[in-house]
Amino acid sequence: MKKQIITVVTLLFSLLAFSQGIQFEHGTWKEVLQKAQQTNKPIFIDVYTSWCGPCRMMSQNVFPLVEVGKAYNANFICYQVDAEKGDGIEIAKKYGVSAFPTYLFLKFDGVIFSRASGYKEAKDFIADSKSALADMNDPKPIAVWEKEYIEQKNNPAFLLDYMNKRSKLGMSNAMLFDEYLKLIPKEELTSDITVKIYMKEGQQMRVNSFAFENLLNNQNKYFGKLFGYVSIYLQAAVLNTVYDAAKSKNEQLLATAIKAYDQISENSALKRKDEIYMEYYQRTEETDNYLKHATNFCNNYLMKMSIDSIDKKDQLILQSFEKHISSGAFSKLDSTSLAQLKTDLTHVERNKIGESLNSIAWQVFEKMTDKSALQDALRWSSRSLELSPKNVARLDTYANLLYKLGQKEQAIAKEEEALRYIGKKDNKWLEETLAKMKAGEKTWKN
């Protein structure tokens, strides 16, 4: 009888656990692979980061739902990894994860057969699982496509299907997209089909690609179909090329990227030229060159923007948002989502300017010892706090700059102020910095 009671209780707990959403494995990646092989089940991995808002929303709003748990627990071994910690670092690298959250669907031997990304409503997230299972049972795996490509590389229709298959696996289509564009007639270079491809591949372009040249030369034609994304994709190509140049410290490639940047139509959403240089010199750790462009960007642009002018931009953004609501553009969003979106847009310009000033000030704090440079950074940090006085990260930057400049008591006071604005669970890093300041120890790496 006792044994029967234990069995019933165990069964009840199992059913309860199953009804509480996705049940993620808690072992190592090696152990998850072993379990998948033993059960002959595919693997679902949620790749997230601690700072990713959509990742937290998925964990809070979607993963715990009963219907989501039923769809995923029955069909997959489910696993979660932080892309910046432990096994997650290698998993993110191996499967080319660069956006968060990313959802990987793997066979029991670790071979990927599908992926998705971003915040999803429950029904769409469940649909992803069904689509993934269909992909897993696809009788034409990627290896077959790769063989066919050798013979059909001049067939535009084949290239479209091949790119679609590769997209599902998170594989780059940059080269194939260029090949496709060169094969189709000139009048099709701005077709709805190419628009869809740009929407998938636009963030991966480089400035020396035909895809970039086509989008650049047809900006006006594409604007009606891609709107603001035209500038976003063109800028992405510039930045991707800058990142490539930085890896090999290739100044000639940097110059090519800058020349392409100069050809893009002016847009307030674009990074300024100094920012492009800063991206390069930060990565190559050429501190003096970084500081030159950072100083020019802050002193001659960011610091010259009055708070009134910044607030006026925010008001215009909100007014535009309200007009779009009235026109029915956001009719699919519920009231909660609309309210959150409005909150996010309320101080979007303030946040952008403030974060830029804070980020640059922190870079100077970490890398520089020159007192004049640190004084400049303190001014930039002070302005970022004017825009958001209770921002904990910005208070911490200001406190650290004061400390490095020898103003210990003022630094401690600012760090203690930051602690008053943060929850006890998240304050360990501030407590550690404050302790170092009181002990007279360095708070910077170099």
Sequence and secondary structure as in RCSB ss.txt:
>XXXX:A:sequence
MKKQIITVVTLLFSLLAFSQGIQFEHGTWKEVLQKAQQTNKPIFIDVYTSWCGPCRMMSQNVFPLVEVGKAYNAN
FICYQVDAEKGDGIEIAKKYGVSAFPTYLFLKFDGVIFSRASGYKEAKDFIADSKSALADMNDPKPIAVWEKEYI
EQKNNPAFLLDYMNKRSKLGMSNAMLFDEYLKLIPKEELTSDITVKIYMKEGQQMRVNSFAFENLLNNQNKYFGK
LFGYVSIYLQAAVLNTVYDAAKSKNEQLLATAIKAYDQISENSALKRKDEIYMEYYQRTEETDNYLKHATNFCNN
YLMKMSIDSIDKKDQLILQSFEKHISSGAFSKLDSTSLAQLKTDLTHVERNKIGESLNSIAWQVFEKMTDKSALQ
DALRWSSRSLELSPKNVARLDTYANLLYKLGQKEQAIAKEEEALRYIGKKDNKWLEETLAKMKAGEKTWKN
>XXXX:A:secstr
 HHHHHHHHHHHHHHHHHTTS  EE S HHHHHHHHHHHT  EEEEEE TT HHHHHIIIIITT HHHHHHHHTT
 EEEEEETTSHHHHHHHHHTT  SSSEEEEE TTS EEEEEES   HHHHHHHHHHHHHHHT SS HHHHHHHHH
HHTT HHHHHHHHHHHHHTT   HHHHHHHHHHS GGGTTSHHHHHHHHHHGGG  TTSHHHHHHHHTHHHHHHH
HTTHHHHHHHHHHHHHHHHHHHHT HHHHHHHHHHHHHS   TTS  HHHHHHHHHHHTT HHHHHHHHHHHHHH
TGGGS HHHHHHHHHHHHHHHHHHHHTTTTTTS HHHHHHHHHHHHTHHHHHHHHHHHHHHHHHHHH   HHHHH
HHHHHHHHHHHH TT HHHHHHHHHHHHHTT HHHHHHHHHHHHHTS GGG HHHHHHHHHHHHT   S  
